[in-house]
Amino acid sequence: MLSISCSEFMSSRSSPGTMRLFLLEGIVTIMLRRYRRPTLILAITPRDVGFRGSWYAGTVVRREAKNTNRYVVEYDQLYADESGEKLLQETLDWIQLRPPPPPPEKKVQFKFEDEVEAFYSDGWWEGAIIAEHSGGKFAVFLRGFEEQIVFEEKDLRLPVQWVKGKWESRFEQFTQGMQVEVLTDEDGLKGAWFAATIIEPSGEDKYLIEYKTLRNDDDTEFLREVIRACNIRPCPPEIIVVDGFKVWDEVDAYYNEGWWVGVIAKEEERVPDLDL
């Protein structure tokens, strides 16, 4: 398996333009930024939207000659057809790849509300423990499936991320006044990241935050909420896109005061500004 160092990444930037994307609410025309997953760097996170939040084992087949930031990979357990005779191959960006995480140095004592990755359907899926059962079993809510499934302890692990050539805990400590982005569970806003400020810690792995764009019901002040650390991230850095965005690029799109994950479906022809 091939490990990819962060130094191999070359940033790129798009000239201002308008794209049309497929989002959950349909096709909309909006401003874009490069989509970034929380993990930098071989476990593979598949390209298909239905697999977001999961990691699958695989092998690098080759590096693309024209775009050295992209790799052809072959999955260990995903197949190209229903017959199960040919393993699936995909071409993915390097940020969708990472070395397999090492086993924990000591036995993990899982508990209620722990953020975990659960081995399900041949891959590792993000979730949270919502109940403890006897016999070392735990009920986990898998976000990718939006359902509760009971797992044995051996099929769970704590989330980690590959950063600058080493493994780190996925959840970093946030400080008062820090500018962040928050993933909300509010109806109609699920899946979007909103700008916010850390006000103060609020219990274990939770923080009181104040949104920068969302306001309370009577519109008298900006909305404050207690958010779990797993739903908070630092504001992503600006990424320069030299060659511009193209159809089927996975991006974050700024829409309705937040950044939504989407896929570019069509590039719109730019209409020149007219001086009246």
CORJO-V654812 format. One record per residue. RES is the residue in three letters. SS is DSSP state (hx for helix, st for strand, lp for the rest). OMEGA is omega as a letter, one per 20 degrees, with the letter a starting at -180 (* if undefined). Layout:
res->RES ss->SS omega->OMEGA
res->RES ss->SS omega->OMEGA
This chain:
res->MET ss->lp omega->a
res->LEU ss->lp omega->r
res->SER ss->lp omega->a
res->ILE ss->lp omega->a
res->SER ss->lp omega->a
res->CYS ss->hx omega->a
res->SER ss->hx omega->a
res->GLU ss->hx omega->a
res->PHE ss->lp omega->r
res->MET ss->lp omega->a
res->SER ss->lp omega->r
res->SER ss->lp omega->a
res->ARG ss->lp omega->r
res->SER ss->lp omega->r
res->SER ss->lp omega->a
res->PRO ss->lp omega->r
res->GLY ss->lp omega->a
res->THR ss->lp omega->r
res->MET ss->st omega->r
res->ARG ss->st omega->a
res->LEU ss->st omega->r
res->PHE ss->st omega->r
res->LEU ss->st omega->a
res->LEU ss->lp omega->a
res->GLU ss->lp omega->r
res->GLY ss->st omega->a
res->ILE ss->st omega->a
res->VAL ss->st omega->r
res->THR ss->st omega->a
res->ILE ss->st omega->r
res->MET ss->st omega->a
res->LEU ss->st omega->r
res->ARG ss->st omega->a
res->ARG ss->st omega->r
res->TYR ss->lp omega->r
res->ARG ss->lp omega->r
res->ARG ss->lp omega->a
res->PRO ss->lp omega->r
res->THR ss->lp omega->a
res->LEU ss->lp omega->a
res->ILE ss->lp omega->*
res->LEU ss->lp omega->q
res->ALA ss->st omega->a
res->ILE ss->st omega->r
res->THR ss->lp omega->a
res->PRO ss->lp omega->a
res->ARG ss->lp omega->a
res->ASP ss->lp omega->a
res->VAL ss->hx omega->a
res->GLY ss->hx omega->r
res->PHE ss->hx omega->a
res->ARG ss->lp omega->a
res->GLY ss->lp omega->a
res->SER ss->st omega->r
res->TRP ss->st omega->r
res->TYR ss->st omega->r
res->ALA ss->st omega->r
res->GLY ss->st omega->a
res->THR ss->st omega->r
res->VAL ss->st omega->r
res->VAL ss->st omega->r
res->ARG ss->st omega->r
res->ARG ss->st omega->r
res->GLU ss->lp omega->a
res->ALA ss->lp omega->a
res->LYS ss->lp omega->a
res->ASN ss->lp omega->a
res->THR ss->lp omega->r
res->ASN ss->lp omega->a
res->ARG ss->st omega->a
res->TYR ss->st omega->r
res->VAL ss->st omega->a
res->VAL ss->st omega->r
res->GLU ss->st omega->a
res->TYR ss->st omega->r
res->ASP ss->st omega->a
res->GLN ss->st omega->r
res->LEU ss->st omega->a
res->TYR ss->st omega->a
res->ALA ss->lp omega->a
res->ASP ss->lp omega->a
res->GLU ss->lp omega->a
res->SER ss->lp omega->a
res->GLY ss->lp omega->a
res->GLU ss->lp omega->a
res->LYS ss->lp omega->r
res->LEU ss->st omega->a
res->LEU ss->st omega->r
res->GLN ss->st omega->r
res->GLU ss->st omega->r
res->THR ss->st omega->a
res->LEU ss->st omega->r
res->ASP ss->st omega->a
res->TRP ss->hx omega->a
res->ILE ss->hx omega->r
res->GLN ss->hx omega->a
res->LEU ss->st omega->r
res->ARG ss->st omega->r
res->PRO ss->lp omega->r
res->PRO ss->lp omega->r
res->PRO ss->lp omega->r
res->PRO ss->lp omega->r
res->PRO ss->lp omega->r
res->PRO ss->lp omega->a
res->GLU ss->lp omega->r
res->LYS ss->lp omega->a
res->LYS ss->lp omega->a
res->VAL ss->lp omega->r
res->GLN ss->lp omega->a
res->PHE ss->lp omega->a
res->LYS ss->lp omega->r
res->PHE ss->lp omega->r
res->GLU ss->lp omega->r
res->ASP ss->lp omega->r
res->GLU ss->st omega->a
res->VAL ss->st omega->r
res->GLU ss->st omega->a
res->ALA ss->st omega->r
res->PHE ss->st omega->a
res->TYR ss->st omega->r
res->SER ss->lp omega->r
res->ASP ss->lp omega->r
res->GLY ss->st omega->r
res->TRP ss->st omega->a
res->TRP ss->st omega->r
res->GLU ss->st omega->r
res->GLY ss->st omega->r
res->ALA ss->st omega->r
res->ILE ss->st omega->a
res->ILE ss->st omega->r
res->ALA ss->st omega->r
res->GLU ss->st omega->r
res->HIS ss->st omega->r
res->SER ss->lp omega->r
res->GLY ss->lp omega->r
res->GLY ss->lp omega->r
res->LYS ss->st omega->a
res->PHE ss->st omega->r
res->ALA ss->st omega->a
res->VAL ss->st omega->r
res->PHE ss->st omega->r
res->LEU ss->st omega->a
res->ARG ss->lp omega->a
res->GLY ss->lp omega->r
res->PHE ss->lp omega->a
res->GLU ss->lp omega->r
res->GLU ss->st omega->a
res->GLN ss->st omega->r
res->ILE ss->st omega->r
res->VAL ss->st omega->a
res->PHE ss->st omega->r
res->GLU ss->st omega->a
res->GLU ss->hx omega->a
res->LYS ss->hx omega->a
res->ASP ss->hx omega->r
res->LEU ss->st omega->r
res->ARG ss->st omega->r
res->LEU ss->lp omega->r
res->PRO ss->lp omega->r
res->VAL ss->st omega->r
res->GLN ss->st omega->a
res->TRP ss->st omega->a
res->VAL ss->st omega->r
res->LYS ss->lp omega->r
res->GLY ss->lp omega->r
res->LYS ss->st omega->a
res->TRP ss->st omega->r
res->GLU ss->st omega->r
res->SER ss->st omega->a
res->ARG ss->lp omega->a
res->PHE ss->lp omega->a
res->GLU ss->lp omega->r
res->GLN ss->lp omega->r
res->PHE ss->lp omega->a
res->THR ss->lp omega->a
res->GLN ss->lp omega->r
res->GLY ss->lp omega->a
res->MET ss->lp omega->r
res->GLN ss->st omega->a
res->VAL ss->st omega->r
res->GLU ss->st omega->a
res->VAL ss->st omega->r
res->LEU ss->st omega->a
res->THR ss->lp omega->r
res->ASP ss->lp omega->a
res->GLU ss->lp omega->r
res->ASP ss->lp omega->a
res->GLY ss->lp omega->a
res->LEU ss->lp omega->a
res->LYS ss->lp omega->r
res->GLY ss->lp omega->a
res->ALA ss->st omega->r
res->TRP ss->st omega->a
res->PHE ss->st omega->r
res->ALA ss->st omega->a
res->ALA ss->st omega->r
res->THR ss->st omega->r
res->ILE ss->st omega->r
res->ILE ss->st omega->r
res->GLU ss->st omega->r
res->PRO ss->st omega->a
res->SER ss->lp omega->a
res->GLY ss->lp omega->a
res->GLU ss->lp omega->r
res->ASP ss->lp omega->r
res->LYS ss->st omega->a
res->TYR ss->st omega->r
res->LEU ss->st omega->a
res->ILE ss->st omega->r
res->GLU ss->st omega->r
res->TYR ss->st omega->r
res->LYS ss->st omega->a
res->THR ss->st omega->r
res->LEU ss->st omega->a
res->ARG ss->st omega->a
res->ASN ss->lp omega->a
res->ASP ss->lp omega->a
res->ASP ss->lp omega->r
res->ASP ss->lp omega->r
res->THR ss->lp omega->a
res->GLU ss->lp omega->r
res->PHE ss->st omega->a
res->LEU ss->st omega->r
res->ARG ss->st omega->r
res->GLU ss->st omega->r
res->VAL ss->st omega->a
res->ILE ss->st omega->r
res->ARG ss->st omega->a
res->ALA ss->hx omega->a
res->CYS ss->hx omega->r
res->ASN ss->hx omega->r
res->ILE ss->st omega->r
res->ARG ss->st omega->r
res->PRO ss->st omega->r
res->CYS ss->lp omega->a
res->PRO ss->lp omega->r
res->PRO ss->lp omega->r
res->GLU ss->lp omega->a
res->ILE ss->lp omega->a
res->ILE ss->lp omega->a
res->VAL ss->lp omega->a
res->VAL ss->lp omega->a
res->ASP ss->lp omega->a
res->GLY ss->lp omega->r
res->PHE ss->lp omega->r
res->LYS ss->lp omega->a
res->VAL ss->lp omega->a
res->TRP ss->lp omega->r
res->ASP ss->lp omega->r
res->GLU ss->st omega->a
res->VAL ss->st omega->r
res->ASP ss->st omega->a
res->ALA ss->st omega->a
res->TYR ss->st omega->a
res->TYR ss->st omega->r
res->ASN ss->lp omega->r
res->GLU ss->lp omega->a
res->GLY ss->st omega->r
res->TRP ss->st omega->a
res->TRP ss->st omega->r
res->VAL ss->st omega->r
res->GLY ss->st omega->r
res->VAL ss->st omega->a
res->ILE ss->st omega->a
res->ALA ss->st omega->a
res->LYS ss->st omega->r
res->GLU ss->st omega->a
res->GLU ss->lp omega->r
res->GLU ss->lp omega->a
res->ARG ss->lp omega->r
res->VAL ss->lp omega->a
res->PRO ss->lp omega->r
res->ASP ss->lp omega->a
res->LEU ss->lp omega->r
res->ASP ss->lp omega->a
res->LEU ss->lp omega->*
